[in-house]
Amino acid sequence: MAKSKKKISKAAPKSRKVAPKSIKRKNVTAAKRPTPKKSGKPIARRVAEIMSAATRASVDLESAAGRIERAAVLKVGEIAAKATRAVKQAVAPSPKIPSYSELPVRAGAPAGAAWGVFGDDDEVGTINLLTPERVIAAAGSIRSGKVFALNLPINIPDPPLFTRGKHTHTVKIFPTAEFVLDDFLDNFYPQASSQWDALAHVKHPVHGAYNGIPDHQITGRGGMRLGIDNLARRGIAGRGVLADVARYYDRVGKSINFTKAESIPLADVQATLEDEGVALRAGDILLIRIGWTKFYLSASEHIKAELAKETVVPGIEGSERTARWLWDSHLAAVASDSPALEALPKPAGEEMEFLHFHMLAFFGMPIGEMWNLEGLAEDCAADGRYDFFLTSAPLNIPGGVGSPPNALAIK
């Protein structure tokens, strides 16, 4: 028995030695559980895959948005192109403009008359040259965004010229609404200040009015045709060009006597444009400054009174030569700061060389007079640019013979 006890006692330590190994293995196993390296790798890959998928989705969304945007732009462009084609189809194409030597184009029309060039029923004449394409091109003359109003106040000249009357302006308070004001004009002459001449303003004493329209159809003579309302309904917009003859004369040492009917030679108007470095284009609205407005605003009351009694004014050369140049330049209209555009009164024996006969009655070319070109001229001289975008909205007076131009030059 004693031997067996010894064996048992000797075996006990061996069992105790085994136990620690078991405990050690358990401790190792427990230490590994919090950070399982083998199971961590798939999660990282999964996160990477999710991030990659999200990135691809975002890129796909951006690409889709880009495709949608490009498609929208293309669609808008397609619609715009269709609209442009529709406008071109809707607007009658610009007719081929014959030269002055090729006039007339209608049998029976007088020599030098453009009757029928813009259609037998036309009532706006050369304003037809302001086609949509030319208006768009004229917008290119806007560079600085400066705006110049070209109307004088309606009470200048004072006293009025050419036997016109003086208007009165009344401001009244509404009898039932003291906080409201209203006003009205009496004896208002639409051509007493800055103005457009309607085509009805002057007819040829032998051949009649523009386009051969008979007297009984013309406003003031039994009908309503050729009135300023034709221009008002259409509107005037296009490229304007200033020929500043007054400044050109200052540079070359010439002068104008504003109390005489001095005629400015056509060659001087052409030399002014050449000196300015500006070329006329078809459909342009030519503004000719001779300096009359500047003279008048600084004139004495005596001179103003004398002008009202007998209107004697300088202006451009009124001749067939000038008419030929205006037509062959294919101008839409011509305006000036002069009260008559051309020099008046005409010398004895030259009455039939009245430029108004050529422009209004033969060409249908509107004439503007007494425009205020001073501010515009100063700016053109300062920057050396003599072209601009011009707009004009005459009063819509049914059967009117003239109107303030309500003109703006935009540079």
C-alpha beads as a LAMMPS data file, in Angstrom:
LAMMPS data file: protein, C-alpha beads

411 atoms
410 bonds

1 atom types
1 bond types

-500.0 500.0 xlo xhi
-500.0 500.0 ylo yhi
-500.0 500.0 zlo zhi

Masses

1 110.0

Atoms # bond

1 1 1 0.000 0.000 0.000
2 1 1 2.830 2.276 0.839
3 1 1 4.317 1.843 -2.589
4 1 1 1.104 2.576 -4.230
5 1 1 0.737 5.769 -2.277
6 1 1 4.139 6.857 -3.445
7 1 1 3.192 6.236 -6.976
8 1 1 0.072 8.255 -6.572
9 1 1 1.916 11.038 -4.859
10 1 1 4.446 11.085 -7.639
11 1 1 1.760 11.097 -10.261
12 1 1 -0.037 14.070 -8.765
13 1 1 2.549 16.613 -9.775
14 1 1 2.413 15.311 -13.279
15 1 1 -1.300 16.012 -13.373
16 1 1 -0.662 19.457 -11.978
17 1 1 1.897 20.052 -14.715
18 1 1 -0.695 19.166 -17.352
19 1 1 -3.292 21.521 -15.918
20 1 1 -1.277 24.676 -16.519
21 1 1 -0.857 23.716 -20.157
22 1 1 -4.616 23.443 -20.429
23 1 1 -5.073 26.820 -18.741
24 1 1 -2.423 28.344 -20.989
25 1 1 -4.236 27.159 -24.058
26 1 1 -7.479 28.616 -22.761
27 1 1 -5.798 31.970 -22.124
28 1 1 -4.366 32.065 -25.620
29 1 1 -7.736 31.288 -27.103
30 1 1 -9.407 34.043 -25.052
31 1 1 -6.765 36.570 -26.100
32 1 1 -7.406 35.934 -29.761
33 1 1 -11.173 36.466 -29.660
34 1 1 -11.344 40.297 -29.370
35 1 1 -9.394 40.932 -32.610
36 1 1 -10.032 38.157 -35.057
37 1 1 -7.607 38.975 -37.856
38 1 1 -8.915 36.434 -40.285
39 1 1 -12.543 37.690 -40.046
40 1 1 -11.408 41.415 -40.297
41 1 1 -10.033 41.217 -43.826
42 1 1 -13.359 40.402 -45.555
43 1 1 -15.067 43.377 -43.809
44 1 1 -12.396 45.817 -45.071
45 1 1 -12.769 44.447 -48.523
46 1 1 -16.529 44.749 -48.218
47 1 1 -16.294 48.360 -47.089
48 1 1 -13.968 49.087 -49.990
49 1 1 -16.383 47.423 -52.378
50 1 1 -19.299 49.444 -50.964
51 1 1 -17.307 52.685 -51.279
52 1 1 -16.266 51.785 -54.790
53 1 1 -19.866 50.975 -55.749
54 1 1 -21.055 54.263 -54.245
55 1 1 -18.399 56.151 -56.183
56 1 1 -19.380 54.403 -59.391
57 1 1 -23.031 55.204 -58.718
58 1 1 -22.190 58.851 -58.103
59 1 1 -20.183 58.993 -61.304
60 1 1 -23.015 57.279 -63.129
61 1 1 -25.461 59.849 -61.725
62 1 1 -23.190 62.716 -62.765
63 1 1 -22.785 61.179 -66.196
64 1 1 -26.537 60.764 -66.470
65 1 1 -27.039 64.382 -65.401
66 1 1 -24.482 65.451 -67.972
67 1 1 -26.220 63.445 -70.650
68 1 1 -29.567 64.968 -69.678
69 1 1 -28.069 68.470 -69.704
70 1 1 -26.450 67.922 -73.099
71 1 1 -29.687 66.520 -74.443
72 1 1 -31.579 69.543 -73.102
73 1 1 -29.104 71.940 -74.693
74 1 1 -29.368 70.131 -77.996
75 1 1 -33.161 70.212 -77.751
76 1 1 -33.186 73.934 -76.988
77 1 1 -30.822 74.523 -79.878
78 1 1 -33.059 72.471 -82.136
79 1 1 -36.131 74.445 -81.038
80 1 1 -34.279 77.753 -81.505
81 1 1 -33.190 76.700 -84.980
82 1 1 -36.766 75.779 -85.864
83 1 1 -37.995 79.114 -84.504
84 1 1 -35.381 80.978 -86.530
85 1 1 -36.412 79.120 -89.667
86 1 1 -40.048 79.886 -88.906
87 1 1 -39.292 83.586 -88.497
88 1 1 -37.369 83.633 -91.752
89 1 1 -40.236 81.911 -93.501
90 1 1 -42.806 84.237 -91.923
91 1 1 -40.914 87.429 -92.781
92 1 1 -40.880 88.298 -96.446
93 1 1 -37.337 88.120 -97.790
94 1 1 -35.633 91.432 -98.476
95 1 1 -36.380 92.384 -102.047
96 1 1 -33.556 93.054 -104.431
97 1 1 -33.073 96.786 -104.269
98 1 1 -32.562 98.345 -107.671
99 1 1 -30.054 101.136 -108.091
100 1 1 -31.262 104.678 -108.595
101 1 1 -30.512 104.446 -112.301
102 1 1 -32.793 101.376 -112.483
103 1 1 -35.798 103.231 -111.099
104 1 1 -38.698 103.087 -111.650
105 1 1 -39.591 99.422 -111.525
106 1 1 -43.315 100.003 -111.979
107 1 1 -44.689 101.009 -115.358
108 1 1 -46.029 104.542 -115.318
109 1 1 -44.139 105.632 -112.197
110 1 1 -42.050 108.803 -112.469
111 1 1 -38.302 108.653 -113.030
112 1 1 -36.404 108.098 -109.783
113 1 1 -39.458 106.780 -107.935
114 1 1 -39.237 103.532 -105.947
115 1 1 -42.946 102.840 -106.196
116 1 1 -43.601 99.113 -106.089
117 1 1 -40.110 98.169 -104.888
118 1 1 -41.526 97.131 -101.490
119 1 1 -44.934 96.090 -102.811
120 1 1 -47.803 97.940 -104.401
121 1 1 -49.649 98.383 -101.099
122 1 1 -46.628 99.352 -99.010
123 1 1 -46.854 102.370 -96.666
124 1 1 -43.539 102.284 -94.757
125 1 1 -41.072 102.572 -97.629
126 1 1 -37.391 102.128 -96.856
127 1 1 -38.134 101.108 -93.262
128 1 1 -38.660 97.702 -94.911
129 1 1 -34.868 97.515 -95.106
130 1 1 -34.763 96.996 -91.316
131 1 1 -35.029 93.221 -91.624
132 1 1 -34.712 90.910 -88.581
133 1 1 -31.233 89.896 -89.726
134 1 1 -30.105 93.533 -89.895
135 1 1 -31.604 94.342 -86.520
136 1 1 -29.711 91.416 -84.979
137 1 1 -26.503 92.571 -86.656
138 1 1 -27.109 96.136 -85.433
139 1 1 -27.088 94.903 -81.834
140 1 1 -23.365 94.362 -82.323
141 1 1 -22.948 98.151 -82.225
142 1 1 -23.770 98.115 -78.504
143 1 1 -20.430 98.122 -76.673
144 1 1 -20.554 100.374 -73.616
145 1 1 -24.277 100.265 -72.826
146 1 1 -24.541 104.073 -72.798
147 1 1 -27.978 105.411 -73.743
148 1 1 -28.645 108.789 -75.366
149 1 1 -32.174 110.206 -75.673
150 1 1 -32.468 112.162 -78.923
151 1 1 -35.644 114.195 -78.340
152 1 1 -35.631 117.879 -77.530
153 1 1 -38.225 119.030 -74.973
154 1 1 -41.534 119.494 -76.795
155 1 1 -41.489 123.246 -76.077
156 1 1 -38.287 123.825 -78.077
157 1 1 -38.026 125.699 -80.430
158 1 1 -39.797 128.533 -78.632
159 1 1 -41.474 130.236 -80.397
160 1 1 -42.239 127.371 -82.793
161 1 1 -41.043 127.490 -86.401
162 1 1 -42.875 127.151 -89.727
163 1 1 -46.003 129.005 -88.462
164 1 1 -46.779 126.243 -85.987
165 1 1 -48.609 127.105 -82.805
166 1 1 -47.460 126.899 -79.222
167 1 1 -49.034 124.242 -77.033
168 1 1 -50.320 124.674 -73.507
169 1 1 -49.820 122.084 -70.806
170 1 1 -52.369 121.726 -68.017
171 1 1 -51.938 119.615 -64.905
172 1 1 -55.081 118.899 -62.926
173 1 1 -55.992 117.213 -59.660
174 1 1 -58.763 114.636 -59.841
175 1 1 -61.807 116.228 -58.189
176 1 1 -62.755 113.016 -56.393
177 1 1 -59.217 111.821 -55.672
178 1 1 -56.899 114.554 -54.435
179 1 1 -53.950 112.165 -54.430
180 1 1 -54.135 111.627 -58.237
181 1 1 -52.750 113.963 -60.908
182 1 1 -53.541 114.042 -64.614
183 1 1 -52.499 116.344 -67.442
184 1 1 -53.332 117.257 -71.026
185 1 1 -51.972 119.241 -73.940
186 1 1 -53.878 121.783 -75.995
187 1 1 -52.805 122.975 -79.421
188 1 1 -50.066 120.339 -79.597
189 1 1 -48.199 120.160 -82.905
190 1 1 -46.446 116.784 -83.158
191 1 1 -43.885 118.297 -85.558
192 1 1 -43.126 121.445 -83.554
193 1 1 -40.016 119.925 -81.982
194 1 1 -37.941 116.776 -82.626
195 1 1 -39.936 114.800 -85.156
196 1 1 -40.390 112.197 -87.843
197 1 1 -42.150 113.209 -91.050
198 1 1 -44.764 110.658 -92.045
199 1 1 -44.786 109.769 -95.724
200 1 1 -48.007 111.767 -96.078
201 1 1 -46.223 114.953 -94.991
202 1 1 -45.116 115.953 -98.505
203 1 1 -46.312 114.751 -101.881
204 1 1 -44.822 115.634 -105.219
205 1 1 -46.828 118.527 -106.737
206 1 1 -47.004 116.784 -110.114
207 1 1 -46.679 113.055 -109.492
208 1 1 -48.399 112.757 -106.130
209 1 1 -47.673 110.775 -102.957
210 1 1 -45.524 107.733 -102.247
211 1 1 -46.323 104.540 -104.111
212 1 1 -48.820 106.356 -106.292
213 1 1 -51.475 106.236 -103.568
214 1 1 -54.290 108.532 -104.736
215 1 1 -55.111 111.695 -102.815
216 1 1 -58.545 110.555 -101.680
217 1 1 -56.932 107.680 -99.739
218 1 1 -54.293 109.800 -98.003
219 1 1 -54.714 111.062 -94.462
220 1 1 -55.988 114.641 -94.398
221 1 1 -57.122 114.420 -98.000
222 1 1 -60.092 112.118 -97.574
223 1 1 -58.521 108.883 -96.342
224 1 1 -56.146 107.579 -93.662
225 1 1 -53.208 106.134 -95.570
226 1 1 -49.485 107.018 -95.284
227 1 1 -49.920 108.230 -91.698
228 1 1 -47.326 108.047 -88.931
229 1 1 -49.287 105.176 -87.395
230 1 1 -47.751 102.885 -90.016
231 1 1 -44.293 103.522 -88.572
232 1 1 -45.627 103.388 -85.011
233 1 1 -47.191 99.961 -85.470
234 1 1 -44.051 98.570 -87.037
235 1 1 -41.477 100.251 -84.819
236 1 1 -38.010 101.391 -85.862
237 1 1 -34.841 99.638 -84.720
238 1 1 -31.506 99.199 -86.420
239 1 1 -27.968 100.446 -86.831
240 1 1 -27.538 104.185 -86.557
241 1 1 -24.574 106.133 -87.950
242 1 1 -23.680 109.714 -87.037
243 1 1 -22.153 112.038 -89.604
244 1 1 -20.913 114.887 -87.395
245 1 1 -20.435 117.531 -90.072
246 1 1 -20.146 120.302 -87.468
247 1 1 -17.078 118.695 -85.851
248 1 1 -15.593 117.859 -89.227
249 1 1 -15.939 121.531 -90.227
250 1 1 -14.202 122.549 -87.000
251 1 1 -11.283 120.262 -87.858
252 1 1 -10.887 121.468 -91.443
253 1 1 -11.533 125.148 -90.744
254 1 1 -14.998 125.529 -92.285
255 1 1 -18.028 127.162 -90.695
256 1 1 -21.800 127.422 -91.109
257 1 1 -23.901 130.579 -90.867
258 1 1 -26.964 129.313 -89.007
259 1 1 -29.024 132.389 -89.885
260 1 1 -28.696 131.716 -93.627
261 1 1 -30.000 128.990 -95.923
262 1 1 -26.512 127.621 -96.478
263 1 1 -26.326 124.330 -98.316
264 1 1 -23.829 121.756 -97.055
265 1 1 -22.411 119.988 -100.105
266 1 1 -22.967 116.260 -100.389
267 1 1 -19.198 115.880 -100.755
268 1 1 -18.759 117.283 -97.241
269 1 1 -21.186 114.740 -95.763
270 1 1 -19.280 111.973 -97.514
271 1 1 -15.936 113.400 -96.374
272 1 1 -17.247 113.497 -92.788
273 1 1 -18.054 109.787 -92.856
274 1 1 -14.682 109.006 -94.387
275 1 1 -12.920 111.104 -91.748
276 1 1 -14.782 109.241 -89.008
277 1 1 -13.783 105.914 -90.522
278 1 1 -17.333 104.567 -90.620
279 1 1 -18.929 102.898 -93.657
280 1 1 -22.642 102.881 -94.363
281 1 1 -24.481 99.574 -94.665
282 1 1 -27.838 98.721 -96.173
283 1 1 -30.616 99.488 -93.716
284 1 1 -28.661 102.094 -91.734
285 1 1 -30.348 105.114 -90.180
286 1 1 -28.135 108.098 -90.942
287 1 1 -28.038 110.984 -88.464
288 1 1 -26.466 114.219 -89.751
289 1 1 -25.360 116.796 -87.201
290 1 1 -24.708 120.285 -88.532
291 1 1 -24.732 121.976 -85.100
292 1 1 -28.072 123.759 -85.427
293 1 1 -29.442 122.620 -82.044
294 1 1 -26.324 123.869 -80.246
295 1 1 -26.657 127.198 -82.078
296 1 1 -30.339 127.581 -81.279
297 1 1 -30.065 126.801 -77.577
298 1 1 -27.475 129.570 -77.182
299 1 1 -29.192 132.079 -79.517
300 1 1 -30.690 135.356 -78.323
301 1 1 -34.429 135.827 -77.902
302 1 1 -34.336 138.225 -80.854
303 1 1 -32.830 135.591 -83.182
304 1 1 -35.377 133.015 -82.017
305 1 1 -38.224 135.440 -82.671
306 1 1 -36.890 136.218 -86.156
307 1 1 -36.613 132.516 -86.977
308 1 1 -40.228 132.033 -85.933
309 1 1 -41.336 134.837 -88.260
310 1 1 -39.382 133.510 -91.230
311 1 1 -37.681 130.168 -90.882
312 1 1 -34.367 130.346 -92.687
313 1 1 -32.124 127.390 -91.906
314 1 1 -29.027 125.658 -93.274
315 1 1 -29.025 121.992 -94.180
316 1 1 -27.596 119.412 -96.518
317 1 1 -27.624 119.867 -100.244
318 1 1 -31.113 119.274 -101.599
319 1 1 -30.563 117.879 -105.065
320 1 1 -31.096 114.848 -107.237
321 1 1 -27.426 114.044 -106.713
322 1 1 -28.007 113.806 -102.973
323 1 1 -31.181 111.782 -103.537
324 1 1 -29.284 109.343 -105.747
325 1 1 -26.595 108.871 -103.073
326 1 1 -29.152 108.333 -100.308
327 1 1 -31.014 105.715 -102.326
328 1 1 -27.920 103.899 -103.561
329 1 1 -26.661 103.776 -99.963
330 1 1 -29.876 101.830 -99.202
331 1 1 -30.594 103.849 -96.070
332 1 1 -33.692 103.099 -94.017
333 1 1 -34.128 106.716 -92.893
334 1 1 -32.269 110.006 -92.436
335 1 1 -32.511 112.480 -89.558
336 1 1 -30.716 115.685 -88.623
337 1 1 -30.571 118.377 -85.961
338 1 1 -31.559 120.817 -88.702
339 1 1 -35.227 121.935 -88.742
340 1 1 -35.642 120.767 -92.351
341 1 1 -32.738 118.378 -93.049
342 1 1 -32.025 120.409 -96.191
343 1 1 -31.382 124.128 -96.530
344 1 1 -34.545 126.279 -96.672
345 1 1 -35.905 128.271 -98.374
346 1 1 -34.830 126.995 -101.773
347 1 1 -33.221 129.467 -104.164
348 1 1 -35.423 130.749 -106.947
349 1 1 -35.576 128.286 -109.817
350 1 1 -34.582 125.304 -107.619
351 1 1 -37.917 124.705 -105.924
352 1 1 -38.400 121.363 -107.665
353 1 1 -35.078 120.165 -106.260
354 1 1 -36.776 119.878 -102.888
355 1 1 -35.203 116.794 -101.264
356 1 1 -38.493 116.032 -99.494
357 1 1 -40.033 115.216 -102.880
358 1 1 -37.387 112.585 -103.547
359 1 1 -37.276 111.084 -100.069
360 1 1 -40.908 111.078 -98.919
361 1 1 -42.873 110.955 -102.174
362 1 1 -40.525 108.925 -104.379
363 1 1 -38.542 106.676 -102.005
364 1 1 -40.800 106.398 -98.968
365 1 1 -37.742 107.339 -96.857
366 1 1 -38.733 108.932 -93.513
367 1 1 -37.111 112.237 -92.572
368 1 1 -36.236 113.229 -89.026
369 1 1 -35.684 116.857 -88.059
370 1 1 -34.578 118.867 -85.012
371 1 1 -33.147 115.824 -83.238
372 1 1 -30.966 116.483 -80.224
373 1 1 -27.626 114.966 -81.210
374 1 1 -25.332 116.900 -78.862
375 1 1 -24.681 114.299 -76.151
376 1 1 -24.359 111.484 -78.676
377 1 1 -21.920 113.515 -80.776
378 1 1 -19.702 114.252 -77.768
379 1 1 -19.500 110.583 -76.865
380 1 1 -18.771 109.538 -80.448
381 1 1 -15.957 112.079 -80.618
382 1 1 -14.573 110.796 -77.316
383 1 1 -14.435 107.100 -78.196
384 1 1 -14.103 107.376 -81.975
385 1 1 -17.103 105.128 -82.621
386 1 1 -19.842 106.607 -84.761
387 1 1 -22.204 103.660 -85.047
388 1 1 -24.757 102.560 -82.445
389 1 1 -28.047 100.765 -81.994
390 1 1 -30.997 103.084 -82.605
391 1 1 -34.621 102.641 -81.606
392 1 1 -37.602 104.895 -82.246
393 1 1 -41.258 104.567 -81.273
394 1 1 -43.342 107.309 -82.912
395 1 1 -46.718 108.120 -81.379
396 1 1 -49.429 105.844 -82.715
397 1 1 -51.643 108.643 -84.035
398 1 1 -54.075 107.187 -86.570
399 1 1 -53.589 109.195 -89.730
400 1 1 -50.929 111.390 -88.096
401 1 1 -48.676 113.490 -90.317
402 1 1 -45.727 113.446 -87.924
403 1 1 -44.617 112.562 -84.416
404 1 1 -41.870 113.062 -81.872
405 1 1 -39.389 110.257 -82.606
406 1 1 -38.951 109.035 -79.011
407 1 1 -35.558 107.909 -80.233
408 1 1 -32.704 106.337 -78.290
409 1 1 -29.131 105.731 -79.368
410 1 1 -27.475 102.873 -77.471
411 1 1 -23.693 102.597 -77.721

Bonds

1 1 1 2
2 1 2 3
3 1 3 4
4 1 4 5
5 1 5 6
6 1 6 7
7 1 7 8
8 1 8 9
9 1 9 10
10 1 10 11
11 1 11 12
12 1 12 13
13 1 13 14
14 1 14 15
15 1 15 16
16 1 16 17
17 1 17 18
18 1 18 19
19 1 19 20
20 1 20 21
21 1 21 22
22 1 22 23
23 1 23 24
24 1 24 25
25 1 25 26
26 1 26 27
27 1 27 28
28 1 28 29
29 1 29 30
30 1 30 31
31 1 31 32
32 1 32 33
33 1 33 34
34 1 34 35
35 1 35 36
36 1 36 37
37 1 37 38
38 1 38 39
39 1 39 40
40 1 40 41
41 1 41 42
42 1 42 43
43 1 43 44
44 1 44 45
45 1 45 46
46 1 46 47
47 1 47 48
48 1 48 49
49 1 49 50
50 1 50 51
51 1 51 52
52 1 52 53
53 1 53 54
54 1 54 55
55 1 55 56
56 1 56 57
57 1 57 58
58 1 58 59
59 1 59 60
60 1 60 61
61 1 61 62
62 1 62 63
63 1 63 64
64 1 64 65
65 1 65 66
66 1 66 67
67 1 67 68
68 1 68 69
69 1 69 70
70 1 70 71
71 1 71 72
72 1 72 73
73 1 73 74
74 1 74 75
75 1 75 76
76 1 76 77
77 1 77 78
78 1 78 79
79 1 79 80
80 1 80 81
81 1 81 82
82 1 82 83
83 1 83 84
84 1 84 85
85 1 85 86
86 1 86 87
87 1 87 88
88 1 88 89
89 1 89 90
90 1 90 91
91 1 91 92
92 1 92 93
93 1 93 94
94 1 94 95
95 1 95 96
96 1 96 97
97 1 97 98
98 1 98 99
99 1 99 100
100 1 100 101
101 1 101 102
102 1 102 103
103 1 103 104
104 1 104 105
105 1 105 106
106 1 106 107
107 1 107 108
108 1 108 109
109 1 109 110
110 1 110 111
111 1 111 112
112 1 112 113
113 1 113 114
114 1 114 115
115 1 115 116
116 1 116 117
117 1 117 118
118 1 118 119
119 1 119 120
120 1 120 121
121 1 121 122
122 1 122 123
123 1 123 124
124 1 124 125
125 1 125 126
126 1 126 127
127 1 127 128
128 1 128 129
129 1 129 130
130 1 130 131
131 1 131 132
132 1 132 133
133 1 133 134
134 1 134 135
135 1 135 136
136 1 136 137
137 1 137 138
138 1 138 139
139 1 139 140
140 1 140 141
141 1 141 142
142 1 142 143
143 1 143 144
144 1 144 145
145 1 145 146
146 1 146 147
147 1 147 148
148 1 148 149
149 1 149 150
150 1 150 151
151 1 151 152
152 1 152 153
153 1 153 154
154 1 154 155
155 1 155 156
156 1 156 157
157 1 157 158
158 1 158 159
159 1 159 160
160 1 160 161
161 1 161 162
162 1 162 163
163 1 163 164
164 1 164 165
165 1 165 166
166 1 166 167
167 1 167 168
168 1 168 169
169 1 169 170
170 1 170 171
171 1 171 172
172 1 172 173
173 1 173 174
174 1 174 175
175 1 175 176
176 1 176 177
177 1 177 178
178 1 178 179
179 1 179 180
180 1 180 181
181 1 181 182
182 1 182 183
183 1 183 184
184 1 184 185
185 1 185 186
186 1 186 187
187 1 187 188
188 1 188 189
189 1 189 190
190 1 190 191
191 1 191 192
192 1 192 193
193 1 193 194
194 1 194 195
195 1 195 196
196 1 196 197
197 1 197 198
198 1 198 199
199 1 199 200
200 1 200 201
201 1 201 202
202 1 202 203
203 1 203 204
204 1 204 205
205 1 205 206
206 1 206 207
207 1 207 208
208 1 208 209
209 1 209 210
210 1 210 211
211 1 211 212
212 1 212 213
213 1 213 214
214 1 214 215
215 1 215 216
216 1 216 217
217 1 217 218
218 1 218 219
219 1 219 220
220 1 220 221
221 1 221 222
222 1 222 223
223 1 223 224
224 1 224 225
225 1 225 226
226 1 226 227
227 1 227 228
228 1 228 229
229 1 229 230
230 1 230 231
231 1 231 232
232 1 232 233
233 1 233 234
234 1 234 235
235 1 235 236
236 1 236 237
237 1 237 238
238 1 238 239
239 1 239 240
240 1 240 241
241 1 241 242
242 1 242 243
243 1 243 244
244 1 244 245
245 1 245 246
246 1 246 247
247 1 247 248
248 1 248 249
249 1 249 250
250 1 250 251
251 1 251 252
252 1 252 253
253 1 253 254
254 1 254 255
255 1 255 256
256 1 256 257
257 1 257 258
258 1 258 259
259 1 259 260
260 1 260 261
261 1 261 262
262 1 262 263
263 1 263 264
264 1 264 265
265 1 265 266
266 1 266 267
267 1 267 268
268 1 268 269
269 1 269 270
270 1 270 271
271 1 271 272
272 1 272 273
273 1 273 274
274 1 274 275
275 1 275 276
276 1 276 277
277 1 277 278
278 1 278 279
279 1 279 280
280 1 280 281
281 1 281 282
282 1 282 283
283 1 283 284
284 1 284 285
285 1 285 286
286 1 286 287
287 1 287 288
288 1 288 289
289 1 289 290
290 1 290 291
291 1 291 292
292 1 292 293
293 1 293 294
294 1 294 295
295 1 295 296
296 1 296 297
297 1 297 298
298 1 298 299
299 1 299 300
300 1 300 301
301 1 301 302
302 1 302 303
303 1 303 304
304 1 304 305
305 1 305 306
306 1 306 307
307 1 307 308
308 1 308 309
309 1 309 310
310 1 310 311
311 1 311 312
312 1 312 313
313 1 313 314
314 1 314 315
315 1 315 316
316 1 316 317
317 1 317 318
318 1 318 319
319 1 319 320
320 1 320 321
321 1 321 322
322 1 322 323
323 1 323 324
324 1 324 325
325 1 325 326
326 1 326 327
327 1 327 328
328 1 328 329
329 1 329 330
330 1 330 331
331 1 331 332
332 1 332 333
333 1 333 334
334 1 334 335
335 1 335 336
336 1 336 337
337 1 337 338
338 1 338 339
339 1 339 340
340 1 340 341
341 1 341 342
342 1 342 343
343 1 343 344
344 1 344 345
345 1 345 346
346 1 346 347
347 1 347 348
348 1 348 349
349 1 349 350
350 1 350 351
351 1 351 352
352 1 352 353
353 1 353 354
354 1 354 355
355 1 355 356
356 1 356 357
357 1 357 358
358 1 358 359
359 1 359 360
360 1 360 361
361 1 361 362
362 1 362 363
363 1 363 364
364 1 364 365
365 1 365 366
366 1 366 367
367 1 367 368
368 1 368 369
369 1 369 370
370 1 370 371
371 1 371 372
372 1 372 373
373 1 373 374
374 1 374 375
375 1 375 376
376 1 376 377
377 1 377 378
378 1 378 379
379 1 379 380
380 1 380 381
381 1 381 382
382 1 382 383
383 1 383 384
384 1 384 385
385 1 385 386
386 1 386 387
387 1 387 388
388 1 388 389
389 1 389 390
390 1 390 391
391 1 391 392
392 1 392 393
393 1 393 394
394 1 394 395
395 1 395 396
396 1 396 397
397 1 397 398
398 1 398 399
399 1 399 400
400 1 400 401
401 1 401 402
402 1 402 403
403 1 403 404
404 1 404 405
405 1 405 406
406 1 406 407
407 1 407 408
408 1 408 409
409 1 409 410
410 1 410 411
